[in-house]
Amino acid sequence: MHHPLRRSEAATISVNKILWEAICQCQRCFFRSLI
C-alpha cells in the first residue's frame, strides 16, 4: 500500500531540488554581473 504522504514528500523533494538548482544558477549569474 502506498501512502499519499510519501508521494507528496517525494514531490516536495524534487521541487526543492529544482528550486535549489535555479537559485544556484541565479547566484552564478549575479556574481558574474558584479565582476
Buried (B, 14 or more C-beta within 10 A) or exposed (E): EEEEEEEEEEEEEEEEEEEEEEEEEEEEEEEEEEE
